[in-house]
Amino acid sequence: MAKTLKEKLAGLIPKLREERTAILKGHGDKVISEVSVAQAFGGMRGVKGMICDTSVVEPDKGLIIRGKPILDIQDKLPEEIFWLLITGDLPSADELALFQKELKDRGEVPKYIWKVLKAMPKTSHPMAMLDTAILAMENESAFRKRYNEGMTKQEYWEPALEDAMKIIGTIHTIAAGVYRIKYKKGDLIEPSKKLDWGADYAKMMGLPPRKGQNYEMMRLYLTLHTDHEGGNVSANTCHTVGSALSDPFYAVSAGLNGLAGPLHGLANQECLNWILQTMEKFGGVPTEKQIEDYAWETLNGGKVIPGYGHAVLRVTDPRFVAFNGFGKKYLSNNPVFMTVDRVFNIVPKVLQAHGKAKNPWPNVDAGSGALLYEAGIKEFEYYTVLFSVSRSMGMLSQLVLNRALGTAITRPKSVSTDWIKGQIAG
C-alpha cells in the first residue's frame, strides 16, 4: 500500500536522529575544516561549516541529488525529485500519484493573495511580487499555529512538512499569476486537476503546449534547478531563518529575497542577453570564426563571457548538457539555440587559450535562458521567478529535515578586522 510523504518520513526520521546522535557523540571533536583570512573576508567560500544531505556538487561530476547524478534523473518529474530530496528515494508509481493528489488538495491560493498582488505598484519586480505573496500567505502556517498551541521538538517536522506542501502546492500557481498580472496576459488560469506540476505551471502561465514541448521544457527546467547544496545564498538564507524556528513561509520568502540578487539568480538572463547581442552584432547566427573573434574582443576588453566558469565545477555543468540535449531534440534549426550551441563549441577553447579562467566550461545558465526565450517567455526579469519555483523544493526539503533532526540555530562567531590583524602580526 502506498505511503504518504508524511508516513514515509515518520519511518525514516528515527534512524536519521540516531545516526546524527551517534556521529556527534563519537566524533564531535573531529576538525573538518580550517578557515583562512581570505575565506573570512571572502564570504566564507569553501568553508565546511554546515550539513546538507539533499545534494552535493562534485567538481568533476556536477550536481548529485541523493547519490544520483542529475543526468540520470533528468527525465523525472519535479514532484519525484522533491520526494527524492526529502526521503533519499524516488517514489513508487503509487506513492507519486498519492503525493500529487496531496499537493493538489493543498493547491488553493487564498483569495487575499490575489488582492495583495493586484494592489502592488505596476512597476513592482516579479520577484518582489512572488516573495510578498509567500510572506503574506504566512497567515496559513500550520507550524506557527502548532508552535503557539505547544508542541515538542520531536514534532516540529510535522507542521513544517504541512507548510512545505502548502507552499509547493501553490507556488507555481502564484508564480503563474504573477506572470499574467505583471505582464497583462489576461485573466488568471485555474490549475488543472490532471496535469503534473511542471505542465500545469506552463499551462497557467498561458504558454502554448506546442505538442507538449513547452510542458517538457518546464518539467526539465524545474527538475534541474531544484537544489544545489546548502551553502548557496537562497538555501543558506532559508536555513538560517528557519533555524530560528521561523515557519517555512518566513524562511522561504527570505530565501527568495536572496535568490533575487544579481549575483545569484540573474545569471541566465545575462547569458541570454550576451547571446542576443552577439546575434544582433552579426545580423543573425554568427559563424564560429565570428564567435571566436567576438569572444577575444570581449575578454580583451576586460569583460567576461556570461555563463562560462563556475566556482566549484571543473567540467561542463551536466545541467547545461541536459538543456543542450533538449535543444538538439526540438530546436536544432532555431537561431538562438544554434548560437548557444556554436558558442559552446568555441568559447571553452578561447578561454583555455586566454589562460585566466579556472573553468572554461559552461554552467547551467549558459543554456537555460535560450530555452525559456524560445518557449515564449520574453520577459527576462521573470526568469528568476521560474528559478524560484524550482529552488523552493530544495529549500523546503532541507528545512523539513533540519526541523526533524533538531538542527541548532545558526550562529557563527564573527571577529573584527583588528582581531585578524593581531593574528597575522606575529
C-alpha positions as CSV (number, residue, x, y, z in Angstrom):
1,M,0.0,0.0,0.0
2,A,1.4,3.4,-0.9
3,K,2.5,5.7,1.9
4,T,2.0,9.4,2.1
5,L,5.1,11.5,2.3
6,K,4.4,12.1,6.0
7,E,4.2,8.4,6.7
8,K,7.4,7.8,4.7
9,L,9.3,10.4,6.7
10,A,7.8,9.2,10.0
11,G,9.6,5.8,9.4
12,L,12.9,7.4,8.3
13,I,13.3,10.2,10.9
14,P,14.1,8.0,14.0
15,K,17.0,6.4,12.1
16,L,18.3,9.7,11.0
17,R,18.2,11.1,14.5
18,E,20.1,8.1,15.8
19,E,22.7,8.5,13.2
20,R,23.3,12.1,13.9
21,T,23.4,11.5,17.7
22,A,26.0,8.7,17.2
23,I,28.2,10.9,15.0
24,L,28.1,13.8,17.4
25,K,28.7,11.6,20.4
26,G,31.6,9.6,18.9
27,H,33.3,12.2,16.7
28,G,32.0,15.6,17.8
29,D,35.6,16.9,18.4
30,K,37.0,16.0,15.0
31,V,38.1,19.0,13.0
32,I,36.7,19.0,9.4
33,S,37.7,22.5,8.2
34,E,40.1,25.3,8.7
35,V,39.4,28.9,7.8
36,S,41.9,31.3,6.1
37,V,41.9,35.0,6.3
38,A,40.9,35.1,2.6
39,Q,37.9,32.9,3.3
40,A,36.9,35.1,6.3
41,F,36.9,38.2,4.1
42,G,35.6,36.3,1.0
43,G,32.1,35.3,2.1
44,M,33.2,32.0,3.8
45,R,33.6,30.4,0.4
46,G,34.8,26.8,0.7
47,V,34.5,26.7,4.5
48,K,33.0,23.4,5.6
49,G,30.6,24.5,8.2
50,M,27.1,23.1,7.6
51,I,25.4,19.9,6.8
52,C,23.3,19.3,3.7
53,D,22.3,15.8,2.8
54,T,19.9,16.6,-0.1
55,S,22.6,17.2,-2.7
56,V,26.3,17.8,-3.3
57,V,28.2,19.4,-6.2
58,E,31.4,17.5,-7.1
59,P,33.9,19.5,-9.1
60,D,34.4,16.7,-11.6
61,K,30.8,15.4,-11.8
62,G,28.4,18.3,-11.1
63,L,25.2,18.1,-9.2
64,I,24.4,14.9,-7.4
65,I,21.0,14.6,-5.7
66,R,20.9,11.9,-3.0
67,G,23.7,9.9,-4.7
68,K,22.1,10.2,-8.1
69,P,23.9,12.3,-10.8
70,I,21.4,14.8,-12.2
71,L,21.7,13.5,-15.8
72,D,20.5,10.1,-14.5
73,I,17.3,11.6,-13.2
74,Q,16.7,14.5,-15.7
75,D,13.6,12.8,-17.0
76,K,11.9,12.6,-13.6
77,L,9.1,14.9,-12.7
78,P,9.8,17.7,-10.3
79,E,7.4,16.0,-7.8
80,E,9.6,12.9,-7.9
81,I,12.7,15.0,-7.3
82,F,11.2,16.6,-4.2
83,W,10.3,13.2,-2.8
84,L,13.9,12.1,-3.6
85,L,15.3,15.2,-1.9
86,I,13.4,14.7,1.3
87,T,13.4,10.9,1.6
88,G,16.5,9.7,-0.2
89,D,14.5,7.5,-2.6
90,L,12.4,8.0,-5.7
91,P,8.7,7.4,-5.1
92,S,6.9,4.4,-6.5
93,A,4.1,5.0,-9.0
94,D,1.5,4.7,-6.3
95,E,3.4,7.0,-3.9
96,L,3.9,9.6,-6.7
97,A,0.1,9.5,-7.5
98,L,-0.8,9.9,-3.9
99,F,1.8,12.7,-3.4
100,Q,0.5,14.6,-6.5
101,K,-3.0,14.3,-5.1
102,E,-1.9,15.7,-1.7
103,L,-0.3,18.7,-3.5
104,K,-3.4,19.4,-5.5
105,D,-5.5,19.1,-2.3
106,R,-3.4,21.9,-0.9
107,G,-3.3,23.9,-4.2
108,E,-5.9,26.6,-3.5
109,V,-4.4,30.0,-3.3
110,P,-6.2,32.2,-0.7
111,K,-8.2,35.0,-2.4
112,Y,-6.5,37.7,-0.3
113,I,-3.2,36.8,-2.1
114,W,-4.6,37.8,-5.4
115,K,-5.8,41.1,-3.9
116,V,-2.3,41.7,-2.5
117,L,-0.7,41.1,-5.8
118,K,-3.1,43.2,-7.8
119,A,-2.7,46.1,-5.3
120,M,1.1,46.2,-5.7
121,P,2.6,49.0,-7.9
122,K,2.6,48.2,-11.6
123,T,6.3,48.7,-11.6
124,S,6.9,46.0,-8.9
125,H,9.5,43.4,-9.8
126,P,8.0,39.9,-10.3
127,M,10.3,38.6,-7.7
128,A,9.0,41.1,-5.2
129,M,5.5,40.0,-6.1
130,L,6.3,36.3,-5.6
131,D,8.1,36.6,-2.3
132,T,5.5,39.1,-1.0
133,A,2.8,36.6,-1.8
134,I,4.6,33.8,0.0
135,L,5.2,36.0,3.0
136,A,1.5,37.1,3.1
137,M,0.5,33.5,3.0
138,E,2.2,33.0,6.3
139,N,-1.3,33.5,7.6
140,E,-1.9,29.9,6.6
141,S,1.1,28.5,8.6
142,A,0.4,25.2,10.4
143,F,3.8,25.5,12.1
144,R,3.0,28.8,13.7
145,K,-0.3,27.6,14.9
146,R,1.1,24.4,16.4
147,Y,4.0,26.2,18.0
148,N,1.7,28.6,19.7
149,E,-0.5,25.8,20.9
150,G,2.6,24.0,22.2
151,M,4.4,21.0,20.7
152,T,7.5,19.1,21.5
153,K,10.7,19.5,19.5
154,Q,10.2,16.0,18.2
155,E,7.0,17.2,16.5
156,Y,8.5,20.2,14.7
157,W,8.9,18.5,11.4
158,E,5.2,17.6,11.0
159,P,3.8,21.1,10.7
160,A,6.9,22.2,8.9
161,L,6.1,19.5,6.3
162,E,2.5,20.6,6.1
163,D,3.6,24.2,5.4
164,A,6.2,22.9,2.9
165,M,3.5,21.0,1.0
166,K,1.2,24.1,1.1
167,I,3.9,26.2,-0.4
168,I,4.8,23.7,-3.1
169,G,1.2,23.1,-3.9
170,T,0.6,26.8,-4.5
171,I,3.9,28.5,-5.5
172,H,3.6,27.5,-9.2
173,T,0.0,28.9,-9.3
174,I,1.1,32.1,-7.6
175,A,4.1,32.5,-9.9
176,A,1.9,31.9,-13.0
177,G,-0.5,34.5,-11.6
178,V,2.4,37.0,-11.1
179,Y,3.3,36.5,-14.8
180,R,-0.2,37.2,-16.0
181,I,-0.9,40.1,-13.7
182,K,2.5,41.8,-14.2
183,Y,2.6,41.5,-18.0
184,K,-1.1,41.9,-18.6
185,K,-1.6,38.5,-20.1
186,G,-5.3,38.3,-19.3
187,D,-7.3,36.6,-16.7
188,L,-5.8,34.1,-14.3
189,I,-5.9,30.5,-15.4
190,E,-7.2,27.9,-13.0
191,P,-5.0,25.0,-12.0
192,S,-5.6,21.7,-13.8
193,K,-6.8,18.7,-11.8
194,K,-5.0,16.3,-14.2
195,L,-1.7,17.9,-15.3
196,D,1.6,17.3,-13.4
197,W,3.2,20.2,-11.5
198,G,5.5,21.5,-14.3
199,A,3.0,21.1,-17.1
200,D,0.3,22.8,-15.0
201,Y,2.7,25.7,-14.3
202,A,3.3,26.2,-18.1
203,K,-0.4,26.0,-18.8
204,M,-1.3,28.5,-16.1
205,M,1.3,31.0,-17.5
206,G,-0.5,30.7,-20.8
207,L,2.4,29.1,-22.8
208,P,1.2,27.3,-25.9
209,P,1.6,23.5,-25.4
210,R,3.4,23.0,-28.8
211,K,2.5,19.3,-28.8
212,G,3.8,19.1,-25.3
213,Q,7.2,20.6,-26.0
214,N,6.8,23.5,-23.6
215,Y,5.5,21.2,-20.9
216,E,8.5,19.0,-21.3
217,M,10.8,22.1,-21.2
218,M,9.2,23.3,-18.0
219,R,9.5,20.0,-16.3
220,L,13.1,19.8,-17.2
221,Y,13.8,23.3,-16.1
222,L,12.1,22.8,-12.7
223,T,13.9,19.4,-12.2
224,L,17.4,20.7,-12.9
225,H,17.2,23.7,-10.6
226,T,15.7,22.1,-7.5
227,D,18.7,22.0,-5.3
228,H,22.4,22.9,-5.3
229,E,23.9,22.0,-1.9
230,G,23.1,24.1,1.2
231,G,25.6,27.0,1.0
232,N,24.2,29.0,-1.9
233,V,22.5,32.3,-0.9
234,S,18.9,31.2,-1.1
235,A,19.3,27.8,0.6
236,N,21.6,29.2,3.3
237,T,19.3,32.2,3.9
238,C,16.3,29.9,4.2
239,H,18.3,27.6,6.5
240,T,19.4,30.5,8.8
241,V,15.9,32.0,9.1
242,G,14.3,28.6,9.6
243,S,16.9,27.7,12.3
244,A,15.3,30.5,14.5
245,L,12.1,28.4,14.2
246,S,10.6,31.0,11.9
247,D,8.0,29.0,10.0
248,P,8.6,27.9,6.3
249,F,6.7,30.8,4.9
250,Y,9.0,33.3,6.6
251,A,12.1,31.2,5.7
252,V,11.3,30.6,2.0
253,S,10.3,34.2,1.5
254,A,13.7,35.2,2.9
255,G,15.4,32.7,0.6
256,L,13.6,34.1,-2.4
257,N,14.9,37.6,-1.4
258,G,18.4,36.2,-1.7
259,L,17.7,34.5,-5.0
260,A,16.6,37.8,-6.4
261,G,20.1,39.2,-6.1
262,P,22.1,39.8,-9.3
263,L,25.0,37.6,-8.0
264,H,22.6,34.6,-7.5
265,G,19.5,34.4,-9.7
266,L,20.0,36.7,-12.6
267,A,22.8,34.8,-14.5
268,N,20.7,33.1,-17.1
269,Q,19.2,36.4,-18.4
270,E,22.7,37.9,-18.5
271,C,23.8,34.9,-20.6
272,L,20.8,35.2,-22.9
273,N,21.4,39.0,-23.3
274,W,25.0,38.2,-24.5
275,I,23.7,35.7,-27.0
276,L,21.2,38.1,-28.4
277,Q,23.7,40.9,-28.5
278,T,26.1,38.6,-30.4
279,M,23.3,37.8,-32.9
280,E,22.5,41.5,-33.3
281,K,26.1,42.3,-33.9
282,F,26.4,39.8,-36.7
283,G,22.9,40.1,-38.1
284,G,21.8,36.6,-37.2
285,V,23.5,33.3,-36.3
286,P,27.3,34.1,-36.3
287,T,29.9,31.8,-37.8
288,E,32.3,30.0,-35.5
289,K,35.0,32.4,-36.6
290,Q,32.9,35.4,-35.8
291,I,32.2,33.9,-32.3
292,E,35.9,33.3,-31.7
293,D,36.8,36.9,-32.7
294,Y,34.0,38.4,-30.6
295,A,35.0,36.2,-27.6
296,W,38.5,37.5,-27.8
297,E,37.2,41.1,-28.2
298,T,35.1,40.6,-25.0
299,L,37.9,39.2,-23.0
300,N,40.5,41.7,-24.2
301,G,38.0,44.5,-23.2
302,G,38.2,43.3,-19.6
303,K,34.8,41.7,-19.7
304,V,33.6,38.1,-19.0
305,I,31.6,35.8,-21.2
306,P,28.5,35.1,-19.2
307,G,27.7,31.5,-18.5
308,Y,31.2,30.2,-18.7
309,G,33.1,29.3,-15.5
310,H,31.8,28.1,-12.1
311,A,33.0,28.5,-8.6
312,V,33.1,24.7,-7.9
313,L,32.8,22.8,-11.2
314,R,35.8,21.9,-13.3
315,V,33.7,20.2,-16.1
316,T,30.8,21.2,-18.3
317,D,27.8,21.6,-16.0
318,P,25.7,18.4,-16.6
319,R,22.6,20.6,-16.3
320,F,23.8,22.5,-19.4
321,V,24.3,19.1,-21.1
322,A,20.6,18.3,-20.3
323,F,19.4,21.6,-21.7
324,N,21.6,21.3,-24.8
325,G,20.2,17.8,-25.4
326,F,16.7,19.3,-25.3
327,G,17.7,22.0,-27.7
328,K,19.2,19.5,-30.2
329,K,15.9,17.5,-30.0
330,Y,13.5,20.4,-30.5
331,L,15.4,23.5,-31.6
332,S,18.2,22.3,-33.9
333,N,17.2,25.0,-36.5
334,N,16.3,27.7,-34.0
335,P,18.7,30.7,-34.4
336,V,19.0,31.4,-30.7
337,F,19.8,27.8,-29.8
338,M,22.1,27.5,-32.8
339,T,24.1,30.4,-31.5
340,V,24.2,29.0,-27.9
341,D,25.5,25.7,-29.4
342,R,28.1,27.3,-31.5
343,V,29.3,29.4,-28.6
344,F,29.7,26.1,-26.6
345,N,31.8,24.7,-29.4
346,I,34.2,27.8,-29.5
347,V,34.3,29.7,-26.2
348,P,35.9,27.0,-24.0
349,K,38.8,26.8,-26.5
350,V,39.2,30.6,-26.4
351,L,39.1,30.6,-22.6
352,Q,41.7,27.9,-22.4
353,A,44.0,29.8,-24.7
354,H,43.3,33.0,-22.7
355,G,44.5,31.1,-19.7
356,K,42.9,33.0,-16.8
357,A,39.7,31.1,-16.4
358,K,39.9,28.2,-13.8
359,N,37.0,26.6,-15.5
360,P,36.4,27.3,-19.2
361,W,33.3,25.2,-19.4
362,P,29.6,26.4,-19.4
363,N,27.4,26.3,-16.4
364,V,23.6,25.8,-16.4
365,D,22.9,29.4,-17.1
366,A,24.6,29.4,-20.5
367,G,21.8,27.4,-21.9
368,S,18.7,27.7,-19.8
369,G,17.7,31.3,-20.9
370,A,17.6,30.3,-24.6
371,L,15.1,27.6,-23.9
372,L,12.8,29.9,-21.9
373,Y,13.1,32.5,-24.6
374,E,12.0,30.1,-27.3
375,A,9.2,28.8,-25.2
376,G,7.7,32.3,-25.5
377,I,8.9,33.8,-22.2
378,K,10.4,37.0,-23.5
379,E,10.2,38.9,-20.2
380,F,13.8,38.5,-18.9
381,E,13.1,39.8,-15.4
382,Y,10.7,36.9,-14.8
383,Y,13.3,34.2,-15.3
384,T,14.3,34.3,-11.6
385,V,10.7,33.6,-10.7
386,L,11.0,30.3,-12.6
387,F,14.2,29.6,-10.8
388,S,12.5,30.3,-7.5
389,V,9.6,27.9,-8.1
390,S,12.1,25.1,-8.6
391,R,14.5,26.1,-5.9
392,S,11.7,26.2,-3.3
393,M,11.8,22.4,-3.4
394,G,15.4,22.3,-2.3
395,M,14.9,24.9,0.4
396,L,11.9,23.2,1.8
397,S,13.3,19.7,1.8
398,Q,16.4,20.9,3.7
399,L,14.2,22.9,6.1
400,V,11.9,19.9,7.0
401,L,14.8,17.6,7.6
402,N,16.5,20.2,9.8
403,R,13.4,20.5,11.9
404,A,13.2,16.7,12.1
405,L,16.8,16.4,13.3
406,G,16.7,19.4,15.7
407,T,19.4,21.3,13.9
408,A,20.7,24.2,16.1
409,I,20.1,27.8,15.4
410,T,22.8,29.2,13.0
411,R,25.2,31.5,14.9
412,P,28.7,31.6,13.6
413,K,31.3,33.6,15.6
414,S,32.4,36.8,14.0
415,V,35.7,38.5,14.5
416,S,36.9,42.1,13.9
417,T,39.5,43.3,11.4
418,D,41.7,44.3,14.4
419,W,41.5,40.7,15.6
420,I,42.6,39.5,12.2
421,K,45.5,42.0,12.3
422,G,46.5,40.6,15.6
423,Q,46.5,37.0,14.4
424,I,48.7,37.8,11.3
425,A,51.1,40.2,13.1
426,G,53.3,37.6,14.7
